[in-house]
């Protein structure tokens, strides 16, 4: 992965927490940095959403239906508030 920012570092940490990847490490190339990822076979698809959309909690289910193939994939809510959609994995 390119462009290692604070936000993009949190997404592999969540993926590792849920068992979709083994480990990751950051490398400094004196620019934005890079993330080296060791992926497990459990991961089917992963992506970032650009631009980051502001989403209310009531509309989140519509976004989930557009992004995911089924309702049984992925993790979409941590708290019952709105926020920004950053990416998806399943």
MOPAC internal coordinates of N, CA, C and O (Angstrom, degrees):
PM7 1SCF
backbone

  N    0.0000 0     0.00 0     0.00 0    0    0    0
  C    1.4364 1     0.00 0     0.00 0    1    0    0
  C    1.5201 1   108.32 1     0.00 0    2    1    0
  O    1.2310 1   120.43 1   -37.91 1    3    2    1
  N    1.2825 1   116.77 1   142.09 1    3    2    1
  C    1.4562 1   121.31 1   177.55 1    5    3    2
  C    1.5177 1   110.30 1   -98.85 1    6    5    3
  O    1.2310 1   120.78 1    -8.45 1    7    6    5
  N    1.3009 1   116.11 1   171.55 1    7    6    5
  C    1.4647 1   126.20 1   176.85 1    9    7    6
  C    1.5260 1   112.33 1    49.98 1   10    9    7
  O    1.2310 1   121.97 1   -92.42 1   11   10    9
  N    1.2915 1   113.83 1    87.58 1   11   10    9
  C    1.4579 1   122.57 1  -176.81 1   13   11   10
  C    1.5320 1   109.65 1   -88.50 1   14   13   11
  O    1.2310 1   120.03 1   -80.50 1   15   14   13
  N    1.3273 1   117.55 1    99.50 1   15   14   13
  C    1.4583 1   121.44 1   175.76 1   17   15   14
  C    1.5287 1   108.85 1  -110.81 1   18   17   15
  O    1.2310 1   120.49 1    -3.63 1   19   18   17
  N    1.3126 1   116.67 1   176.37 1   19   18   17
  C    1.4628 1   120.30 1  -179.37 1   21   19   18
  C    1.5251 1   111.36 1   -64.39 1   22   21   19
  O    1.2310 1   120.63 1   143.75 1   23   22   21
  N    1.3219 1   116.41 1   -36.25 1   23   22   21
  C    1.4644 1   120.30 1  -179.32 1   25   23   22
  C    1.5221 1   110.58 1   -71.58 1   26   25   23
  O    1.2310 1   119.75 1   136.54 1   27   26   25
  N    1.3261 1   118.08 1   -43.46 1   27   26   25
  C    1.4604 1   120.13 1  -179.18 1   29   27   26
  C    1.5209 1   112.06 1   -71.24 1   30   29   27
  O    1.2310 1   119.20 1   159.89 1   31   30   29
  N    1.3113 1   119.14 1   -20.11 1   31   30   29
  C    1.4617 1   121.07 1   174.59 1   33   31   30
  C    1.5245 1   111.77 1   -74.16 1   34   33   31
  O    1.2310 1   119.69 1   154.51 1   35   34   33
  N    1.3092 1   118.19 1   -25.49 1   35   34   33
  C    1.4574 1   120.61 1  -179.08 1   37   35   34
  C    1.5278 1   112.25 1   -76.68 1   38   37   35
  O    1.2310 1   119.65 1   152.11 1   39   38   37
  N    1.3201 1   118.27 1   -27.89 1   39   38   37
  C    1.4671 1   120.96 1  -178.87 1   41   39   38
  C    1.5320 1   111.73 1   -67.61 1   42   41   39
  O    1.2310 1   118.20 1   132.97 1   43   42   41
  N    1.3528 1   121.04 1   -47.03 1   43   42   41
  C    1.4714 1   118.54 1   174.65 1   45   43   42
  C    1.5280 1   113.12 1   -64.03 1   46   45   43
  O    1.2310 1   119.90 1   151.40 1   47   46   45
  N    1.3249 1   117.80 1   -28.60 1   47   46   45
  C    1.4641 1   120.03 1   176.85 1   49   47   46
  C    1.5273 1   111.01 1   -66.18 1   50   49   47
  O    1.2310 1   120.01 1   140.54 1   51   50   49
  N    1.3261 1   117.59 1   -39.46 1   51   50   49
  C    1.4698 1   121.45 1   177.06 1   53   51   50
  C    1.5229 1   109.94 1   -68.47 1   54   53   51
  O    1.2310 1   120.13 1   139.57 1   55   54   53
  N    1.3273 1   117.36 1   -40.43 1   55   54   53
  C    1.4597 1   121.00 1   178.86 1   57   55   54
  C    1.5233 1   111.02 1   -63.84 1   58   57   55
  O    1.2310 1   119.91 1   141.40 1   59   58   57
  N    1.3294 1   117.77 1   -38.60 1   59   58   57
  C    1.4519 1   121.96 1   178.26 1   61   59   58
  C    1.5319 1   110.62 1   -68.76 1   62   61   59
  O    1.2310 1   120.50 1   143.36 1   63   62   61
  N    1.3214 1   116.65 1   -36.64 1   63   62   61
  C    1.4655 1   121.73 1   179.15 1   65   63   62
  C    1.5277 1   111.42 1   -62.78 1   66   65   63
  O    1.2310 1   120.04 1   143.47 1   67   66   65
  N    1.3323 1   117.53 1   -36.53 1   67   66   65
  C    1.4589 1   122.05 1  -178.62 1   69   67   66
  C    1.5255 1   112.87 1   -92.79 1   70   69   67
  O    1.2310 1   119.30 1  -175.26 1   71   70   69
  N    1.3350 1   118.94 1     4.74 1   71   70   69
  C    1.4490 1   122.21 1   172.92 1   73   71   70
  C    1.5114 1   116.02 1    85.34 1   74   73   71
  O    1.2310 1   119.21 1  -159.51 1   75   74   73
  N    1.3220 1   119.11 1    20.49 1   75   74   73
  C    1.4615 1   121.87 1   179.47 1   77   75   74
  C    1.5241 1   112.72 1   -90.53 1   78   77   75
  O    1.2310 1   119.77 1   165.72 1   79   78   77
  N    1.3276 1   118.04 1   -14.28 1   79   78   77
  C    1.4590 1   120.99 1   178.09 1   81   79   78
  C    1.5158 1   108.93 1  -145.62 1   82   81   79
  O    1.2310 1   121.15 1   -22.48 1   83   82   81
  N    1.3248 1   115.41 1   157.52 1   83   82   81
  C    1.4567 1   121.17 1  -175.87 1   85   83   82
  C    1.5203 1   111.42 1   -84.68 1   86   85   83
  O    1.2310 1   120.43 1   123.58 1   87   86   85
  N    1.3276 1   116.79 1   -56.42 1   87   86   85
  C    1.4622 1   120.81 1   179.87 1   89   87   86
  C    1.5209 1   109.03 1  -157.63 1   90   89   87
  O    1.2310 1   121.14 1   -15.46 1   91   90   89
  N    1.3236 1   115.43 1   164.54 1   91   90   89
  C    1.4562 1   120.67 1   174.73 1   93   91   90
  C    1.5171 1   108.69 1  -146.69 1   94   93   91
  O    1.2310 1   121.15 1   -26.49 1   95   94   93
  N    1.3117 1   115.40 1   153.51 1   95   94   93
  C    1.4657 1   120.71 1   177.66 1   97   95   94
  C    1.5204 1   109.06 1  -142.81 1   98   97   95
  O    1.2310 1   121.14 1   -27.54 1   99   98   97
  N    1.3042 1   115.43 1   152.46 1   99   98   97
  C    1.4623 1   120.91 1  -178.92 1  101   99   98
  C    1.5195 1   109.52 1  -102.71 1  102  101   99
  O    1.2310 1   120.85 1   -35.68 1  103  102  101
  N    1.3211 1   115.99 1   144.32 1  103  102  101
  C    1.4546 1   121.82 1   175.77 1  105  103  102
  C    1.5196 1   108.43 1  -120.72 1  106  105  103
  O    1.2310 1   121.01 1   -37.23 1  107  106  105
  N    1.3022 1   115.67 1   142.77 1  107  106  105
  C    1.4630 1   121.00 1  -178.73 1  109  107  106
  C    1.5236 1   108.48 1  -101.13 1  110  109  107
  O    1.2310 1   120.31 1   -63.69 1  111  110  109
  N    1.3228 1   117.00 1   116.31 1  111  110  109
  C    1.4546 1   121.41 1   177.24 1  113  111  110
  C    1.5252 1   111.26 1  -109.50 1  114  113  111
  O    1.2310 1   120.56 1  -159.84 1  115  114  113
  N    1.3190 1   116.54 1    20.16 1  115  114  113
  C    1.4719 1   125.15 1   179.18 1  117  115  114
  C    1.5205 1   112.59 1    63.22 1  118  117  115
  O    1.2310 1   120.49 1  -158.12 1  119  118  117
  N    1.2920 1   116.67 1    21.88 1  119  118  117
  C    1.4639 1   122.56 1   173.49 1  121  119  118
  C    1.5168 1   106.96 1  -128.01 1  122  121  119
  O    1.2310 1   120.09 1    63.01 1  123  122  121
  N    1.3034 1   117.43 1  -116.99 1  123  122  121
  C    1.4632 1   120.56 1   179.74 1  125  123  122
  C    1.5269 1   112.02 1   -90.20 1  126  125  123
  O    1.2310 1   119.53 1   164.69 1  127  126  125
  N    1.3286 1   118.50 1   -15.31 1  127  126  125
  C    1.4519 1   121.92 1  -177.57 1  129  127  126
  C    1.5170 1   111.70 1    89.16 1  130  129  127
  O    1.2310 1   120.94 1   -14.00 1  131  130  129
  N    1.3366 1   115.80 1   166.00 1  131  130  129
  C    1.4594 1   121.74 1   179.57 1  133  131  130
  C    1.5169 1   108.95 1  -137.01 1  134  133  131
  O    1.2310 1   120.98 1   -24.34 1  135  134  133
  N    1.3257 1   115.73 1   155.66 1  135  134  133
  C    1.4537 1   122.51 1   177.29 1  137  135  134
  C    1.5248 1   107.89 1  -115.23 1  138  137  135
  O    1.2310 1   120.43 1   -55.05 1  139  138  137
  N    1.3322 1   116.79 1   124.95 1  139  138  137
  C    1.4605 1   122.63 1   176.68 1  141  139  138
  C    1.5235 1   107.11 1  -101.10 1  142  141  139
  O    1.2310 1   120.55 1   -55.18 1  143  142  141
  N    1.3413 1   116.56 1   124.82 1  143  142  141
  C    1.4628 1   122.18 1  -171.08 1  145  143  142
  C    1.5221 1   109.87 1  -118.33 1  146  145  143
  O    1.2310 1   120.36 1   -42.66 1  147  146  145
  N    1.3450 1   116.93 1   137.34 1  147  146  145
  C    1.4615 1   123.05 1   172.01 1  149  147  146
  C    1.5270 1   107.23 1  -105.61 1  150  149  147
  O    1.2310 1   120.28 1   -74.50 1  151  150  149
  N    1.3382 1   117.07 1   105.50 1  151  150  149
  C    1.4621 1   122.89 1  -172.11 1  153  151  150
  C    1.5284 1   110.41 1   -93.81 1  154  153  151
  O    1.2310 1   120.97 1   -40.03 1  155  154  153
  N    1.3297 1   115.75 1   139.97 1  155  154  153
  C    1.4615 1   123.13 1   173.88 1  157  155  154
  C    1.5313 1   107.46 1   -90.16 1  158  157  155
  O    1.2310 1   120.08 1   -22.39 1  159  158  157
  N    1.3293 1   117.45 1   157.61 1  159  158  157
  C    1.4718 1   122.03 1  -177.81 1  161  159  158
  C    1.5201 1   113.78 1   -65.14 1  162  161  159
  O    1.2310 1   119.43 1   170.78 1  163  162  161
  N    1.3104 1   118.69 1    -9.22 1  163  162  161
  C    1.4647 1   122.26 1  -177.31 1  165  163  162
  C    1.5287 1   112.40 1   -70.47 1  166  165  163
  O    1.2310 1   119.26 1   158.04 1  167  166  165
  N    1.3155 1   119.02 1   -21.96 1  167  166  165
  C    1.4611 1   123.34 1  -175.79 1  169  167  166
  C    1.5269 1   110.26 1   -81.17 1  170  169  167
  O    1.2310 1   120.41 1   -57.17 1  171  170  169
  N    1.3376 1   116.82 1   122.83 1  171  170  169
  C    1.4619 1   121.90 1   178.26 1  173  171  170
  C    1.5162 1   112.09 1   -94.63 1  174  173  171
  O    1.2310 1   120.28 1   131.25 1  175  174  173
  N    1.3321 1   117.07 1   -48.75 1  175  174  173
  C    1.4516 1   120.99 1  -177.53 1  177  175  174
  C    1.5172 1   109.16 1  -149.28 1  178  177  175
  O    1.2310 1   121.47 1   -36.46 1  179  178  177
  N    1.3211 1   114.80 1   143.54 1  179  178  177
  C    1.4538 1   121.24 1  -179.86 1  181  179  178
  C    1.5219 1   107.36 1  -144.22 1  182  181  179
  O    1.2310 1   120.20 1   -39.00 1  183  182  181
  N    1.3213 1   117.22 1   141.00 1  183  182  181
  C    1.4522 1   119.51 1  -179.74 1  185  183  182
  C    1.5140 1   112.42 1  -160.33 1  186  185  183
  O    1.2310 1   121.35 1   -22.87 1  187  186  185
  N    1.3093 1   115.02 1   157.13 1  187  186  185
  C    1.4570 1   122.29 1   174.99 1  189  187  186
  C    1.5222 1   107.49 1  -105.29 1  190  189  187
  O    1.2310 1   120.75 1   -31.50 1  191  190  189
  N    1.3093 1   116.17 1   148.50 1  191  190  189
  C    1.4553 1   121.63 1  -179.76 1  193  191  190
  C    1.5184 1   108.35 1  -107.32 1  194  193  191
  O    1.2310 1   121.09 1   -57.02 1  195  194  193
  N    1.3092 1   115.53 1   122.98 1  195  194  193
  C    1.4579 1   120.75 1   179.39 1  197  195  194
  C    1.5131 1   108.09 1  -132.37 1  198  197  195
  O    1.2310 1   118.41 1   -51.55 1  199  198  197
  N    1.2844 1   120.64 1   128.45 1  199  198  197
  C    1.4634 1   129.38 1     2.46 1  201  199  198
  C    1.5188 1   110.90 1   -76.92 1  202  201  199
  O    1.2310 1   121.07 1   -18.09 1  203  202  201
  N    1.3122 1   115.56 1   161.91 1  203  202  201
  C    1.4609 1   121.64 1   179.56 1  205  203  202
  C    1.5254 1   108.86 1   -77.42 1  206  205  203
  O    1.2310 1   121.05 1   -63.17 1  207  206  205
  N    1.3177 1   115.60 1   116.83 1  207  206  205
  C    1.4568 1   121.03 1  -175.86 1  209  207  206
  C    1.5218 1   110.77 1   -90.99 1  210  209  207
  O    1.2310 1   120.55 1   -40.66 1  211  210  209
  N    1.3336 1   116.55 1   139.34 1  211  210  209
  C    1.4579 1   121.96 1   171.62 1  213  211  210
  C    1.5189 1   107.83 1   -78.42 1  214  213  211
  O    1.2310 1   120.53 1   -51.71 1  215  214  213
  N    1.3192 1   116.60 1   128.29 1  215  214  213
  C    1.4583 1   121.12 1  -175.35 1  217  215  214
  C    1.5245 1   109.19 1  -132.49 1  218  217  215
  O    1.2310 1   121.17 1   -47.48 1  219  218  217
  N    1.3330 1   115.37 1   132.52 1  219  218  217
  C    1.4585 1   120.18 1   172.61 1  221  219  218
  C    1.5200 1   108.94 1   -83.50 1  222  221  219
  O    1.2310 1   120.57 1   -19.66 1  223  222  221
  N    1.3174 1   116.51 1   160.34 1  223  222  221
  C    1.4556 1   121.30 1  -176.65 1  225  223  222
  C    1.5248 1   111.61 1   -63.55 1  226  225  223
  O    1.2310 1   119.61 1   147.37 1  227  226  225
  N    1.3210 1   118.36 1   -32.63 1  227  226  225
  C    1.4647 1   121.75 1  -179.28 1  229  227  226
  C    1.5314 1   112.00 1   -69.57 1  230  229  227
  O    1.2310 1   119.89 1   149.41 1  231  230  229
  N    1.3302 1   117.81 1   -30.59 1  231  230  229
  C    1.4651 1   122.17 1  -176.89 1  233  231  230
  C    1.5324 1   111.68 1   -92.43 1  234  233  231
  O    1.2310 1   119.97 1   173.05 1  235  234  233
  N    1.3229 1   117.67 1    -6.95 1  235  234  233
  C    1.4602 1   121.57 1  -175.52 1  237  235  234
  C    1.5294 1   112.02 1   -61.88 1  238  237  235
  O    1.2310 1   119.57 1   146.60 1  239  238  237
  N    1.3172 1   118.43 1   -33.40 1  239  238  237
  C    1.4614 1   120.82 1   179.65 1  241  239  238
  C    1.5282 1   111.81 1   -66.03 1  242  241  239
  O    1.2310 1   119.65 1   145.46 1  243  242  241
  N    1.3250 1   118.27 1   -34.54 1  243  242  241
  C    1.4684 1   121.00 1   175.88 1  245  243  242
  C    1.5251 1   110.64 1   -64.37 1  246  245  243
  O    1.2310 1   120.37 1   137.20 1  247  246  245
  N    1.3345 1   116.90 1   -42.80 1  247  246  245
  C    1.4641 1   120.68 1   177.88 1  249  247  246
  C    1.5251 1   110.35 1   -65.05 1  250  249  247
  O    1.2310 1   120.48 1   141.08 1  251  250  249
  N    1.3165 1   116.69 1   -38.92 1  251  250  249
  C    1.4588 1   120.52 1   179.52 1  253  251  250
  C    1.5295 1   110.45 1   -63.48 1  254  253  251
  O    1.2310 1   119.78 1   140.01 1  255  254  253
  N    1.3225 1   118.02 1   -39.99 1  255  254  253
  C    1.4680 1   120.93 1   178.00 1  257  255  254
  C    1.5244 1   111.72 1   -66.11 1  258  257  255
  O    1.2310 1   119.62 1   146.08 1  259  258  257
  N    1.3247 1   118.33 1   -33.92 1  259  258  257
  C    1.4635 1   121.26 1   179.41 1  261  259  258
  C    1.5223 1   112.35 1   -74.63 1  262  261  259
  O    1.2310 1   119.92 1   146.97 1  263  262  261
  N    1.3300 1   117.76 1   -33.03 1  263  262  261
  C    1.4601 1   120.75 1  -174.78 1  265  263  262
  C    1.5233 1   113.50 1   -88.59 1  266  265  263
  O    1.2310 1   119.81 1   138.36 1  267  266  265
  N    1.3248 1   117.96 1   -41.64 1  267  266  265
  C    1.4579 1   121.24 1  -172.29 1  269  267  266
  C    1.5169 1   110.74 1   -96.34 1  270  269  267
  O    1.2310 1   120.92 1   -29.28 1  271  270  269
  N    1.3225 1   115.85 1   150.72 1  271  270  269
  C    1.4534 1   121.37 1   178.05 1  273  271  270
  C    1.5240 1   111.54 1   -74.77 1  274  273  271
  O    1.2310 1   120.67 1   149.73 1  275  274  273
  N    1.3122 1   116.32 1   -30.27 1  275  274  273
  C    1.4522 1   121.46 1  -177.78 1  277  275  274
  C    1.5216 1   108.76 1  -143.19 1  278  277  275
  O    1.2310 1   120.31 1   -16.01 1  279  278  277
  N    1.3165 1   117.01 1   163.99 1  279  278  277
  C    1.4645 1   120.75 1   178.86 1  281  279  278
  C    1.5215 1   111.90 1   -76.70 1  282  281  279
  O    1.2310 1   119.73 1   166.87 1  283  282  281
  N    1.3177 1   118.11 1   -13.13 1  283  282  281
  C    1.4514 1   121.62 1  -173.44 1  285  283  282
  C    1.5221 1   113.25 1   -92.16 1  286  285  283
  O    1.2310 1   119.04 1  -178.66 1  287  286  285
  N    1.3212 1   119.43 1     1.34 1  287  286  285
  C    1.4513 1   122.70 1  -179.22 1  289  287  286
  C    1.5151 1   110.50 1  -102.76 1  290  289  287
  O    1.2310 1   120.55 1   -34.49 1  291  290  289
  N    1.3346 1   116.55 1   145.51 1  291  290  289
  C    1.4544 1   121.69 1   168.23 1  293  291  290
  C    1.5150 1   114.86 1    82.25 1  294  293  291
  O    1.2310 1   122.13 1    -3.98 1  295  294  293
  N    1.3121 1   113.52 1   176.02 1  295  294  293
  C    1.4522 1   123.11 1   178.56 1  297  295  294
  C    1.5166 1   106.45 1  -127.33 1  298  297  295
  O    1.2310 1   120.19 1   -56.33 1  299  298  297
  N    1.3185 1   117.24 1   123.67 1  299  298  297
  C    1.4573 1   118.12 1  -173.26 1  301  299  298
  C    1.5176 1   113.92 1  -116.44 1  302  301  299
  O    1.2310 1   119.12 1   151.68 1  303  302  301
  N    1.3269 1   119.28 1   -28.32 1  303  302  301
  C    1.4593 1   120.66 1  -175.75 1  305  303  302
  C    1.5193 1   111.17 1  -121.70 1  306  305  303
  O    1.2310 1   120.76 1   -47.00 1  307  306  305
  N    1.3195 1   116.15 1   133.00 1  307  306  305
  C    1.4537 1   120.61 1   168.20 1  309  307  306
  C    1.5170 1   109.57 1  -104.53 1  310  309  307
  O    1.2310 1   120.81 1   136.53 1  311  310  309
  N    1.3078 1   116.06 1   -43.47 1  311  310  309
  C    1.4586 1   122.55 1   178.05 1  313  311  310
  C    1.5206 1   107.35 1  -131.04 1  314  313  311
  O    1.2310 1   120.31 1   -14.91 1  315  314  313
  N    1.2990 1   117.01 1   165.09 1  315  314  313
  C    1.4618 1   120.77 1  -178.94 1  317  315  314
  C    1.5187 1   111.03 1   -91.41 1  318  317  315
  O    1.2310 1   120.80 1  -124.95 1  319  318  317
  N    1.3166 1   116.07 1    55.05 1  319  318  317
  C    1.4547 1   122.25 1   175.85 1  321  319  318
  C    1.5173 1   108.48 1  -131.41 1  322  321  319
  O    1.2310 1   120.48 1    -8.89 1  323  322  321
  N    1.2962 1   116.69 1   171.11 1  323  322  321
  C    1.4582 1   121.26 1   176.41 1  325  323  322
  C    1.5162 1   110.48 1   -80.84 1  326  325  323
  O    1.2310 1   120.99 1     4.97 1  327  326  325
  N    1.3212 1   115.71 1  -175.03 1  327  326  325
  C    1.4515 1   119.83 1   179.62 1  329  327  326
  C    1.5116 1   110.81 1   168.86 1  330  329  327
  O    1.2310 1   120.96 1    29.39 1  331  330  329
  N    1.3265 1   115.78 1  -150.61 1  331  330  329
  C    1.4513 1   122.37 1   179.46 1  333  331  330
  C    1.5209 1   109.34 1  -117.62 1  334  333  331
  O    1.2310 1   121.12 1   -37.47 1  335  334  333
  N    1.3246 1   115.46 1   142.53 1  335  334  333
  C    1.4603 1   120.52 1   174.33 1  337  335  334
  C    1.5210 1   106.90 1   -89.59 1  338  337  335
  O    1.2310 1   120.48 1   -59.19 1  339  338  337
  N    1.3287 1   116.70 1   120.81 1  339  338  337
  C    1.4611 1   121.63 1  -176.97 1  341  339  338
  C    1.5217 1   112.57 1  -101.94 1  342  341  339
  O    1.2310 1   120.18 1   140.36 1  343  342  341
  N    1.3172 1   117.26 1   -39.64 1  343  342  341
  C    1.4501 1   119.73 1  -176.41 1  345  343  342
  C    1.5146 1   110.76 1  -172.35 1  346  345  343
  O    1.2310 1   121.06 1     3.69 1  347  346  345
  N    1.3369 1   115.58 1  -176.31 1  347  346  345
  C    1.4557 1   121.13 1  -179.43 1  349  347  346
  C    1.5163 1   109.01 1  -148.71 1  350  349  347
  O    1.2310 1   121.03 1   -24.43 1  351  350  349
  N    1.3259 1   115.64 1   155.57 1  351  350  349
  C    1.4586 1   122.13 1   173.19 1  353  351  350
  C    1.5173 1   108.33 1  -154.99 1  354  353  351
  O    1.2310 1   121.00 1   -34.04 1  355  354  353
  N    1.3394 1   115.69 1   145.96 1  355  354  353
  C    1.4633 1   121.46 1   174.78 1  357  355  354
  C    1.5030 1   109.42 1  -157.09 1  358  357  355
  O    1.2310 1   120.10 1   180.00 1  359  358  357

